[in-house]
Amino acid sequence: MMNCEQIKNTMVAWLTGELEPEQAREVEAHLAECAECRAEAEELRAFLPELEEALKPEPQELAPERRNAIRLASKRSPIWGGIAALLCFVPIIAILASMLLPALSRSRGRAESMQRGRDESARMQKMHEEERVLADTDMAPDFFAAAPGGFGSDSDGYVSGNGGFVSNGDGSSAAAPVMRGMGGMGAAPVAAATAVAPAFGVARPAPEAPAAPPALGREAAAGGMALGARSSDRSDKKRTVSAPAKAEMEMDAGRLAGGEFVMRDSAAARGGEGPEPARAKMDANAAWQDVAVAEALEPMAGYATGFAVAEAMTNNAAKKDIEELELAELNRRSEFYMLSIEVPSQLPRMVPTVENPVSTFGIDTDTASYVMNRDRIRNRQPVEPATVRPEAFVNYLDYHYTPPSQETFQCTLAASRHPFRAEHAVLAVAVQGAVLGPDAGSLSQFGVIVDASGSMALNDRWTPAVQSVELLRERIGENGTLTTAYVSNRTPGGSQEFAPASPGGSADWSPGIMEVCSRMKQLEPSDAVNRQILLITDGMFYPEAATQAELLQLAEVLRNRGFTFNVLGFGEAGNNTFLEKFAEKGGGVLLYVDGPEEVERIFTDQFEARFRPIAEDVKIQVEFNPAVVKAYRQIGYEDRMLTQEQFRDDSVRAAPVGSGQAVTALYELELAPGVQPESPLATVRVRYREPGAFGAQEFERYFPAGAVGAEFVAMPDAFRYAVLMGEWAESLRYPEAPKMGQPAGIMALLPAPADWKQQEFLQLLQMMR
Amino acid sequence: MATAEMIDLLVRTYQHELLCYARMLLRDPDAAQDAVQHAFVALARRPLDGLDNPRAWLYRVVRNDCLRQKRKKARVTYMERIPESPEEAVPPADHELAAHDDRQVLREAVDKLRDNWKEVVILKFQEHLSYKEIAALTGLSVSHVGVILHDALLELRRNCRKELIS
C-alpha cells in the first residue's frame, strides 16, 4: 500500500495515463481511502488541460538560411571521408581533364550564378556542394542521354529492331553499376565513370542475353564521346545571327492576331460542364490508416539504409514519432522541390537581341505545378515559389483556339502593350493541335504499373488508383489493349497482373516496368504506333541517386523503343521532382491528382489530349528581329530551353502534343522606338514529328511589328487570360520582383470567365487578395 | 541523397518543438535558433546508423548547447556588468495588458518557476515527453521527475489563484 508521500511522485503520471496498470491500481486504491490525496488529484485533473492549453506552443520554424546551412551539412557529410580516397584519382583526373573541362566549367558557372547574394563563408561550402549535386543529378542523365543515342543509331532511333528490346535493356543496365560507384566518389570522377562505361559494356556481356553484340560497347563509347561534344556546344557562346526575316508578310498574320483569339461560344465549348469542382478531400479511413502509417514507412526505411527507423518500428514508444514524421511529411509534400531547386528571387533578365535573337524551347504540357498549388491555395497554405512553373499555369487554362482542319498544328500569334509594365510589350505564341477523329490511327496499347506499396493505403489512395485502372480499361474499350502490373515486394516476382486486395510492402518499379513492356511487345499489332505507359504512384519513394539514374535511363531507353511514359501522381505525391523528371525522360507528363474529379477528367475530357499524340518532339523557335525587338524574356519553360542548334537536331527529344491539345508560350519584349509597322517583329518556327514517322517537319509564321496592340484591354479574351495567368504565376514565383501585377490588379483586367477553369482562376485570385 | 532527405524530414518534424524548448531555456529567439541549427548540423555530420532515437538525441544536443550558451552569457554578464539580460527586460505594459487573460497568467507563473522545475514542466506539458525521457535528458531520477511535477503543479495552481484574485 502506498503512502501519501509515495503517491506524490506518481500522481501526475497517473493523471496523464503513463503508469503501468499495476501501479495505477495502487494509486487508485490509495485515492479511494485518502480524502486529502483524492481532493488534490481532482484539483490537478481539472488543472492539467488548462496548463496544456496555456503552454500550447506558437508555431516556430528555423529561419530559411539556417535550413540551408543544415541542408549543406547533410548533403556533404557522406562523402567527406572519401576525400582522401579521391586523391588516388588525381593522375586519372589529369588525363581526363581535357575531356571533362567543358562540363566542369558549365557546372561551375551554374554553381556560381546560384550563389550570388550569399554570404562569403557559405559560398565556399556551397561550391563543393553544387559540384557534387550536379554530378549526382545533371551530369548523370546527360551521360545516359548520350548512351541511348548510340543504341538508336542501328535502328533509326525510333523503331526497334527484332529482339532489340531485350538486348538493349540489358546493355543499358550494364552501365548502371558504374553509376552506383560514382555516387560515392564526388564530382571529379564523373569523367572516369564516363570513360569506363564503354569498357564495362564490352567486358561484361549481359547474362540474360549472351548474344548481345559487342558493337554495343562501341556505340556506348560513341555516346560517351558525344557527351563531350555536346557539352562544348553548350559552353560555346558563338551565335549565328540569321538574316532579318522576310519583309514579305503573311497577310493573315495580322488577321490572326485580331481574329483567331476570339473565344468560342462558351456554352458550346464547355456544354454540360458542371459547376466549379469542389475539392473533394479523400476521406481518411481511421482504422485503416493506423496500419497504413506503419507500412508506409517500409520503403523509406529501406532506402535510408541503416537508419534506425526500421528498428524503432518495433518499439511502441517510437512508433508515435514515426507517425508524426509521416504526418509532417504529408503536410509538406511540395517541399521536395526545395531540395533541388534554388528559390529564385528575381525575374530572369531580358536577353538583348544583339546577344542572341533566337529563343528555342521544347514544349511542355505538364500542369502538375498548377494543380498542386491550387490545392495549397485552397487550403490556405503558403505557396512555395520554387514549385511554381509559369508554363504549367498558363497551359492549364483552355483558350479554345480553333483547331486546324487540315494541318497538324495551327499557330496563332498576338501581342500588345504589357498590362503592368507599360514600357514593355507581351507576345503570345499559341500552338493548337488537330483533333483526331474517333477512328483515326491504329490501335493503342496501354500499360499500367501500379505502385502497390504500403503508403498507397494512406488517405484512401488505393481505391481511386484501382478505379482509375478500371476507368482506363473502360475508356480504351475496343480501341486498344491494356496490360497491368501491380508492383510490391510482397508479391512473388515483384509484380502481379491483378490488383491485390490491399497494398503493402515496398515497391521496386523497374521489374514491373520491364514486365509490362515485354508483355506489350508480344501483343498484336506488333507495330502499334501509340504505346502508352502509365505509372500510378503516390511518389512516397526516395531512391538513391544511382537507382534514380537507373530508372531515368530505363524510361529514356524505352522511349526510344516507342513507349511513352506518364506518371499519375496520387494523394500527396511525395517526390515530385523525381516523378516529373521521370515523366519528362519518358516523353510523357506527370499528372497530379488532387481528388476523384481530377481522375475523372484525365480519363474523360483530357483523355485524347493526354494519350493520343498527334506529334512528337515538338519544339518551338522564336527568332526576333533586332531592329524591332531590343530585348526579350520568355515566361516559364526554364528547364525546357534548348540551344539554337538543338532545334533541328532530331536526336534532341522534346515532349509530344496530344489530340486537340494546345500550348501557349509568352514573351515579354522591349521594343525599339519608331519602328516601321510592316517590318517583322518575330518569326516563329514549329518543328515536330508525326508519331511513327521518321523525319521531322517544320513550318513558320511571321508577326509584323504593326500588329502589336496598343491597349491590353482591347485584346481578345484568350490572350488576356493567358497573359494574366502568366503574370500571376510569375508574381508567385518571384515574390520579390518589383512592378509585378498583384491579384487585385490582375482581376481588374480579366474578362468575364467563359468556362470553369477561368472561373476557378478568378476564385484563386480572390482568395489570394 | 537519402541522408539529406532524411535529415530534412527530421528538421521539418522536430524544429518546432526543439525551438520551443530552446527558447524556454534561453529566452532569446535568436539564440534558440542557433542552438537548434547547431544540433541539426551535428546530426547531419554524424552517421545516422545506430542512432536509435533521433528525437531524444536532438533534445540532448539542444539542451547541452543551451546550457553552454547560458553559462557563457552568465560569465559575460558578470564581467561586463550588463544590467539586464533580455528576459528581465520584458516590458511591464505587456504584463498589464495581458493580465486578464488566464492563459497569460499561467504562462507567466510557469516562467517564474525555478529553472529545473520549469524545464520539467515544459518538457512534460509542452513537449509531451515521457517521465523516462525527461529523466534521461535532465539526469534526474524518474521518481524525482514525478515529485517535481507534482509540487510544481500545485505551486502553479496556488500562484495562479493568487494572481487572479488580486
Chai-1 contact restraints between the chains, C-beta under 6 A:
chainA,res_idxA,chainB,res_idxB,connection_type,confidence,min_distance_angstrom,max_distance_angstrom,comment,restraint_id
A,K8,B,V147,contact,1.0,0.0,6.0,A-B,restraint_1
A,K8,B,H150,contact,1.0,0.0,6.0,A-B,restraint_2
A,N9,B,S143,contact,1.0,0.0,6.0,A-B,restraint_3
A,N9,B,G146,contact,1.0,0.0,6.0,A-B,restraint_4
A,N9,B,V147,contact,1.0,0.0,6.0,A-B,restraint_5
A,T10,B,G146,contact,1.0,0.0,6.0,A-B,restraint_6
A,M11,B,H150,contact,1.0,0.0,6.0,A-B,restraint_7
A,V12,B,L149,contact,1.0,0.0,6.0,A-B,restraint_8
A,V12,B,H150,contact,1.0,0.0,6.0,A-B,restraint_9
A,A13,B,Y131,contact,1.0,0.0,6.0,A-B,restraint_10
A,A13,B,G146,contact,1.0,0.0,6.0,A-B,restraint_11
A,L44,B,L153,contact,1.0,0.0,6.0,A-B,restraint_12
A,F47,B,R157,contact,1.0,0.0,6.0,A-B,restraint_13
A,L51,B,F125,contact,1.0,0.0,6.0,A-B,restraint_14
A,E52,B,F125,contact,1.0,0.0,6.0,A-B,restraint_15
A,A54,B,R103,contact,1.0,0.0,6.0,A-B,restraint_16
A,A54,B,L106,contact,1.0,0.0,6.0,A-B,restraint_17
A,A54,B,R107,contact,1.0,0.0,6.0,A-B,restraint_18
A,L55,B,F125,contact,1.0,0.0,6.0,A-B,restraint_19
A,L55,B,Q126,contact,1.0,0.0,6.0,A-B,restraint_20
A,P57,B,C20,contact,1.0,0.0,6.0,A-B,restraint_21
A,P57,B,Q126,contact,1.0,0.0,6.0,A-B,restraint_22
A,Q60,B,H16,contact,1.0,0.0,6.0,A-B,restraint_23
A,Q60,B,L19,contact,1.0,0.0,6.0,A-B,restraint_24
A,E61,B,Q15,contact,1.0,0.0,6.0,A-B,restraint_25
A,L62,B,Q15,contact,1.0,0.0,6.0,A-B,restraint_26
A,A63,B,Q33,contact,1.0,0.0,6.0,A-B,restraint_27
A,R66,B,Q33,contact,1.0,0.0,6.0,A-B,restraint_28
A,R66,B,Q37,contact,1.0,0.0,6.0,A-B,restraint_29
A,I70,B,V11,contact,1.0,0.0,6.0,A-B,restraint_30
A,I70,B,F40,contact,1.0,0.0,6.0,A-B,restraint_31
A,I70,B,V41,contact,1.0,0.0,6.0,A-B,restraint_32
A,A73,B,V41,contact,1.0,0.0,6.0,A-B,restraint_33
A,A73,B,A44,contact,1.0,0.0,6.0,A-B,restraint_34
A,A73,B,R45,contact,1.0,0.0,6.0,A-B,restraint_35
A,S74,B,A4,contact,1.0,0.0,6.0,A-B,restraint_36
A,S74,B,I7,contact,1.0,0.0,6.0,A-B,restraint_37
A,S74,B,A44,contact,1.0,0.0,6.0,A-B,restraint_38
A,K75,B,A4,contact,1.0,0.0,6.0,A-B,restraint_39
A,S77,B,A44,contact,1.0,0.0,6.0,A-B,restraint_40
A,S77,B,R45,contact,1.0,0.0,6.0,A-B,restraint_41
A,P78,B,T3,contact,1.0,0.0,6.0,A-B,restraint_42
A,Y303,B,A2,contact,1.0,0.0,6.0,A-B,restraint_43
A,A304,B,A2,contact,1.0,0.0,6.0,A-B,restraint_44
A,A304,B,M6,contact,1.0,0.0,6.0,A-B,restraint_45
A,G306,B,D49,contact,1.0,0.0,6.0,A-B,restraint_46
A,F307,B,L48,contact,1.0,0.0,6.0,A-B,restraint_47
A,A308,B,L51,contact,1.0,0.0,6.0,A-B,restraint_48
A,A308,B,D52,contact,1.0,0.0,6.0,A-B,restraint_49
A,D321,B,R55,contact,1.0,0.0,6.0,A-B,restraint_50
A,E324,B,T13,contact,1.0,0.0,6.0,A-B,restraint_51
A,L325,B,T13,contact,1.0,0.0,6.0,A-B,restraint_52
A,A328,B,R12,contact,1.0,0.0,6.0,A-B,restraint_53
A,A328,B,T13,contact,1.0,0.0,6.0,A-B,restraint_54
A,E329,B,L9,contact,1.0,0.0,6.0,A-B,restraint_55
A,R332,B,R12,contact,1.0,0.0,6.0,A-B,restraint_56
A,Y542,B,A2,contact,1.0,0.0,6.0,A-B,restraint_57
A,Y542,B,E5,contact,1.0,0.0,6.0,A-B,restraint_58
A,E544,B,A2,contact,1.0,0.0,6.0,A-B,restraint_59
A,A545,B,M1,contact,1.0,0.0,6.0,A-B,restraint_60
